[in-house]
């Protein structure tokens, strides 16, 4: 993901979102959360997203690196596609603090707490980074947060949002790298799951065919991004989807399988 795709301090998206929070008459001096979806809705959403929750929980709990982060005050927030928390992963040292804020599964929306990283990632469909004082409400003043959309490449839709945050530890750059790696892992596992459950459909859009043609012609990814006018993240998602469709592990195998399928010829021309 390139830097232009990240929402951060001073950007127009952040300034515009401040204005939205003001228009909603959200009080910036509020000290706790007070809005949640009801219990039945939370249960339904957790059930719908059980695979995502399991993926994230297993990854964080079984990794020495991520367990170390938890022990040092970091925490992970997984939200459904509507922006409500469906999984919180944190160390016991934060229990009393979160209880005091009424921060729990089922809450966090801009209508309740103003500008935050998850809401920005939801609205603009890209990674967002917010340092403490960048937030609108005082309850986030010590939080350093990075959020990213989770994308289902096969169905071409955003299905969740993931956030990594810490309190009084300004390490936004490192958080962004970690979060991107986790998101990529989850998205790849989603494709793998489809591969075990679904029949492959090789019908392609014009953009997908063009990408195959450009790869066959030897173009690198930056050249393809320029030709099609898409971001690095979008191109990666297209290529991951194509690899899934053609059961390819790398770009070379993808091109060869596309040739065998009669999509392009050996010179990259569309057939």
N, C-alpha and C positions, 0 to 999 in steps of 0.2 A: 504494500500500500504506500503510495507516495505521499509526501508531506501535504500537498494541496488537497488531499482527500480527508485531512484531519481537521476537525473543528477545535480551535484552541483560543487562548486569550487574545482579545482585541479584534476577532473576526466579526464580520457583519451578521452572521447567523446568531452569534452570542448576544450581540447588541439588540437585535430584533426580538430575541426571546425575552430579554429583560423587559422590553416594552409590553409584550404579551402578559407577562406576570403582573405588571402594574395594572393593565386593563382588567385582569381577573380579580383585582383587589386583594391579592394575596399579601398578607402581612409579613414583611421580611424579618420581623423580630420574633416570630413564632419559635417556640422552643421544643416542639414535639410534633409528631405525625398524628393526624386525627381522622384520616379517611382510609377505608379498606373495602375491598369487595366482600360480599357475604361468604360465610363458611362453605355453603354448597357450591358457589361459583368457584371458589379457590380449589375445592376438591376436584371439580370437573376439569379445571385447567391443569392441575397437577397430573391428573390421569391422562389427559390428551398429550401432555409433554413428558410422560414418564421415561421415554427413551432418552431424551435430552438430559433430564435430571440425573438419570443413572450414569450416563456418559461422563458428565461433569463431576459428579460425586466420586466416581471410581478413579478418575484421572487425578483429582486433587488429593484424595485420601491416600492413594497408593504411591504418590510421587514424593520422594524425600525433599526435593526442592520446594514443592508447593506446601508441604507440611511445615517446612522451616518458615515460609512466609506467614502462614497462619499463626505460628508460635510467636512471630514478631509483630503481630497486630494487623496484618492484611486480612481482608475478607472478600468473598466473591458473592455477587448478586446475579441471579438468573431471572429474567423477566419473560413473561409470555409475549406474544405478538401485540397485545394490547397495553403492555407496559407495567403489568402488575407482577410483583415478586412471587415467584413460585418455588424458589430455592435460595436459602441463605446458608453459606458455608463460612464459619468463623470459629475462632478459638474461644474457650470458655471464659477467658479474661475479659471478653466484651459483653458477656451476658447482662450484667448489671447496667452497663452503659446503654445498650440497646433497649432494655426494658424501660429505662428512664425516658427514652425518646419515643417509646411505643413503636419502635422500628421492628417490623416483623414481616413474615410472608403475607401477601395480600395487599400491601400498600405500596406507595410511591407513584404518583402521577403529578404532572405539572400543576394541575388544579389544586393540589394539596401542598406542594413544597417548592413551587417556583422552578427556576432554571436549574437543571442538573444534567450530568453527563448522559444518563440513560434517555431522558426526554429529548435531548439534542440528537442522539444517535437514532432515536425513533423518527423524529421529524425529518431529518436530512439524509437518513440511510447511509451514514458513514461514521467513522470513528470520531469520538469526542473526548477531549481532555479538559478537565476543570480543576484548577488549584483552589485552595480553600476560599479565598475572598472573591473568586470568580463566580461563586454560587450566589443565588438571589437571597436565600434565607439563612439566617444566623445559625440554624441547626447544622449546616454544612460547613461552617467557617473553618473547621480544622480538618476537613476531609479533602483528600487528593484522589480524584476519581478518573478512571478511563473506561469508556463503554464502547461496544462495537456490536453491529447487527450480526446475527447468525443467519446464513442464507442457505436455502434449499435450492441447489442448482438445477435439479431435475424438474421441479415444479415452478422454478423461477419466482420465488417469493421469499420474503423475510419471515422467519418463523419464531424468532426469539431475539433477546438482547442480553449481552453478558457484560458485567462490570467487575473490575477489580479496583478496590479502594483501600486506602490506609489513612490513619489519623496522625497528623503531625509528622509525616515522613514525605518530604517533597521529592519523589522519584518518578515523576510522570513519564519520562522517556523510557525508563526500564519497564514500567507497567505496560506501556503501549506495545512493546516488543513481545512481552509475555502473553498479553491478551490476544494479539494477532496469531501467535502460534497455537494457542488453545482453540481459537475460533476455526483456524484452518483444520485442526485435528477433528473437531466436531463435524465440520462440513464434509470432510472426507469420509468419516464414519457413517454419516447419513447416506452418502452415495453408495458406500459398500453395502449398507443394509438394503437399499433399493435393489442392488445387484443380486442379492440373495432372494428377494421377494417378488421382483417384477420381471416381466418380459421386456427385452430391449426393443426400443422403438428407434429406427434409424431415419425417420423423417426429419429433415433438417431445414432450419430457416436459412434465408439468404446470408445473414451474418455468419452463421455457423459454417456454411459452405465457403464463404470468403476467407474465413480464418484458416480452414483446411488448405485452401488454395495458396494462401500466403506462406503457410508453414512449408508446404511442398516446394515453394519457390526459394526457400532458404532465408526468408525474412526473420529477423529476430523479433522479440516481443515488443520492443519499443517502436519498431517500424510498423508493426501491425496496429498498435494502439493509435499511432498517428494516422494511418490510412483509414481506419474505421471510425476514428474519433471517439474512442472509449477509454476509460481509466484502466490502470493496471489491475485493480481489483475486479472490474467487470470482465476483462479479458481472461483473467485467471479462472473465473467462474465458468465462462463459456468453454474454456479448454478442459476444465475438470468434467464438465457435463459431456463433452465430446469423448473424452477418455472413457467415461462410464459407458456411453452408448456403444463404442467400438471395442470395449474390453482391452484398452491399451494402458500400459504402465508408464509410458513416456511419449514425447512428441514424435519420435521416429516411428515407433510402432503405430501410433495414431495415424500418421500419414500413410504408412504401408497398408493398414487395414481399410482406410478410406479409399485407397486405390483398388484394393481387392473387392470392395463393395460397389465399385463403379460410380463413386461420387466425383472423383477427379482422376486425371490421367497422370502419367509419370512426370509431366512438366507442370503439374499444378492447375491445368485447365479444367474447368467444370464440365462435366459430361451430362 
